[in-house]
Amino acid sequence: MPVNPRVLKVFQTMGEMGFTEDVVKPILKRLLKLYNKKISLIEEDNYRVLLDALLEEQEASGNKKPVDEESFEEDAQDEEPPPRPLKRLRPLRLRDQEGMVSPSSGNHCPQTNGTLLKQPKREDTDPPSTSSTQRSPSPQHAATSTASQPSSAQRSSSQQQVTDRIVPSEQCLPQKQLVNKGKKPMSSQGPARDKRHLASGEKSIRLGSPLKRKLPDISALIVPKDEPVTEEMPLNELPLAVIGPDSSNGNTADLGDQTSMPSSNLEIASSPSGEVKISLSCQPLFGRPDFHMPTLDELLKSVEEKSLRHKLLDPNFSLIQLMKDMCQCFVELATDSSHESQERGVISETHYELKNSDASTALCLVGTDGNNEAPSDVSVDPEPQVPKLVHSLSKHVIPNGGDVNGFGSRSGDPESCSLAVVPRYQTGRDELRSLHDSNDITKGEEVVEIPWVNEVNNECPPSFHYIPGNLVFQNAYVKFTLSQITEDHCCTSCIGNCLSSSSPCVCVAETLYGFAYTPDGLLKDDFLQECISMTRDPQLQSISSCMDCPLERSRNEEMLEPCKGHLNRKFIKECWRKCGCHKQCGNRVVQRGIRRKLQVFFTTDGKGWGLKTLEKLPKGAFVCEYIGEILTIKERHERTMQNSSITKTENPPSVLLDAYWNLKEALKDEEYLCLDASFYSNVARFINHRCLDANLIEIPVKIETPDHHYYHLAFFTTREVDALEELTWDYGIDFDDDNDQPFKKFQCKCGSKFCRNMKRPSRSRPLAR
Ligand SMILES: C[S@@+](CC[C@H](N)C(=O)[O-])C[C@H]1O[C@@H](n2cnc3c(N)ncnc32)[C@H](O)[C@@H]1O
């Protein structure tokens, strides 16, 4: 029988591209079968689909399948070109679920070995084969019928085209939905919301950033190499992930027989050029009269509340678990109209329990999947604990230079953000690696990247949450309001750079010495020198004692010890947002954040991790702030008492914001504050101690508020610092005093000739801590 000339043309064209007829033939045959013998679909875009399939075949396996000797005569039929079919990116497979009939075997989008499919228009409603071994034509052809799936000619927006070409999740409908021919999608939401309702209650939910308009290079899709692949479910024929509802949620029975009915499908496709798409197709809960379709917003909110806030520090966090939670949230939302209030109830209850639990109880509470045992792959340190976010931070979190929308709360405010204590896991090395990107330990939170290196051993930096600005833990009163900042407190009439004005602006009026910065953004030498002297020289130290020291009160209210004294300090006042000056005004330095090239490194002299500069720093240069949770002294004490080992581990100490405690007017309890960098902090947590002649000094900086009780603590260089030098500051610890140290005493290895750990006479400031 003569061979169809169009088929011959295919062979000829492919031959010119280096593909032999033997290689092309079986793939062409499969594609023709898939496209109902419509060879025009193969011919489109210069045989793009065939080329893609050939490339995929080459990539996926070196074993060429035997050539099918059948003639193409019956396979290739001439026909009118149908509307442009949809293409599907290769869905990347994350996970296989054993013992379940995966949608891939029953309702997956059929594909060839090539993963880029064009889905021809098809009007028939014949159920497709559900055998995984059969490469049957798409079961979703009906779902992509003319009515529900506009042709390319009908599409005006190129974005729409691109979106449709990339993982058309509607095409992965189970068989039941295929009879929906001609029906319009049930979407009640506009396309801008990027969500689609499918026939018969199915819904495709798209997450993640908007897709780029450019059609990705499909042959270059990333395939995760470490995911399990079974022979029955070839990689390139499966959705990326198939996640069934969590059997532990008690809803399994409601979902029906999972072996006969596919559960929710999750598909993710990505390409090296950055296009990522997640598609979740949820199966309606058959037999549930109370089923209703949650909106995407409801679902996302519920997932966030359920998973993200509760698992912020969970070393066992896994994306799959998150996806499972998402499915579970879907089930809960879909079957319970009062889900919102119930969900909140659970949160507050958990919050209460966590806050009041001891370490072992908390350990049970944070076990994943309701499993109360610590996971076997992590070693659990029962002593140290990590505060864990269990409630919204949205209202009372105070970022560095944060907004003036009424942050902070008086104690007892039920809406305060709250952290509760849960055990800290000693995470495995790999997990730590994933927690701290070696290129940037700040995870993008700072303007500059700060890498970490360890050329000494295999240790990774300790686990902590990187935050670029201080956060209120719970009761600290830190409130910035515009009304608080009066004309006396900010330079509303200034323009441009305050430093270029002949007289100091009103912002620095209360500092008495004018601007602290030079036009180069460094500290003025005399100002710096005075700060250094007031800190280091016992003769020049100015120390005041509180009448009623909150530190002593928190330790023992019954038997108050006299205040040990607090160092009086000079402070810097920066211009801020209510000021009229430019954001680049020279009186705004600390609020611009870290600008220097720094590196976290493992020290060679036994101090653990440290911080070094990678560039030469001039004297008086701002390096970074000391960032942590803002705790009241009471909270600090409670945290210490809850587990006395917390603050006495290798963790950084909590630093008192005590420069104004000795004011005539007594502060309220929630205004005696400190910064605890144990769990939430920035790169300053790595700065090691050096007795007396450290190259950094901490200076109070007031930015947002005229209040005295809250300020920033900023580190400036005390001298010129060479590139690669370790950065150090004097913690002010008294090595002779065994009690009341803010952290575990360590054998000082600072190497300074003024080291106080060498039984020399005290030369510095064993003040209140
Ligand atoms: C703020 S942390 C500094 C970072 C810490 N080296 C690390 O590995 O995470 C404070 C802890 O570092 C260690 N450290 C800091 N300065 C030290 C010094 N001069 N000598 C010995 N250990 C020091 C102590 O264990 C201390 O408790």
The ligand as an SDF file (V2000), in Angstrom:
LIG
                    3D

 27 29  0  0  0  0  0  0  0  0999 V2000
   26.5250   35.5260   70.5410 C   0  0  0  0  0  0  0  0  0  0  0  0
   27.1060   33.9090   70.4760 S   0  0  0  0  0  0  0  0  0  0  0  0
   28.3450   34.1530   69.2910 C   0  0  0  0  0  0  0  0  0  0  0  0
   28.2610   33.1400   68.2100 C   0  0  0  0  0  0  0  0  0  0  0  0
   28.7050   31.8040   68.6450 C   0  0  0  0  0  0  0  0  0  0  0  0
   30.1360   31.7190   68.6190 N   0  0  0  0  0  0  0  0  0  0  0  0
   28.1260   30.7150   67.7970 C   0  0  0  0  0  0  0  0  0  0  0  0
   28.8290   29.7850   67.4410 O   0  0  0  0  0  0  0  0  0  0  0  0
   26.9320   30.7860   67.4800 O   0  0  0  0  0  0  0  0  0  0  0  0
   27.9050   33.7700   72.0300 C   0  0  0  0  0  0  0  0  0  0  0  0
   28.6040   32.4780   72.2920 C   0  0  0  0  0  0  0  0  0  0  0  0
   29.7590   32.3850   71.4860 O   0  0  0  0  0  0  0  0  0  0  0  0
   30.8380   31.8500   72.2330 C   0  0  0  0  0  0  0  0  0  0  0  0
   31.8290   32.8960   72.3920 N   0  0  0  0  0  0  0  0  0  0  0  0
   31.6900   34.1950   72.0930 C   0  0  0  0  0  0  0  0  0  0  0  0
   32.7990   34.8780   72.3500 N   0  0  0  0  0  0  0  0  0  0  0  0
   33.6790   34.0010   72.8430 C   0  0  0  0  0  0  0  0  0  0  0  0
   35.0030   34.1170   73.3260 C   0  0  0  0  0  0  0  0  0  0  0  0
   35.6420   35.2720   73.3640 N   0  0  0  0  0  0  0  0  0  0  0  0
   35.5990   33.0110   73.7450 N   0  0  0  0  0  0  0  0  0  0  0  0
   34.9810   31.8160   73.7230 C   0  0  0  0  0  0  0  0  0  0  0  0
   33.7130   31.6400   73.2960 N   0  0  0  0  0  0  0  0  0  0  0  0
   33.0730   32.7320   72.8570 C   0  0  0  0  0  0  0  0  0  0  0  0
   30.2540   31.4520   73.5680 C   0  0  0  0  0  0  0  0  0  0  0  0
   29.8610   30.1270   73.5210 O   0  0  0  0  0  0  0  0  0  0  0  0
   29.0690   32.3470   73.6890 C   0  0  0  0  0  0  0  0  0  0  0  0
   28.0870   31.8000   74.5290 O   0  0  0  0  0  0  0  0  0  0  0  0
  1  2  1  0
  2  3  1  0
  2 10  1  0
  3  4  1  0
  4  5  1  0
  5  6  1  0
  5  7  1  0
  7  8  2  0
  7  9  1  0
 10 11  1  0
 11 12  1  0
 11 26  1  0
 12 13  1  0
 13 14  1  0
 13 24  1  0
 14 15  1  0
 14 23  1  0
 15 16  2  0
 16 17  1  0
 17 18  1  0
 17 23  2  0
 18 19  1  0
 18 20  2  0
 20 21  1  0
 21 22  2  0
 22 23  1  0
 24 25  1  0
 24 26  1  0
 26 27  1  0
M  CHG  2   2   1   9  -1
M  END
$$$$
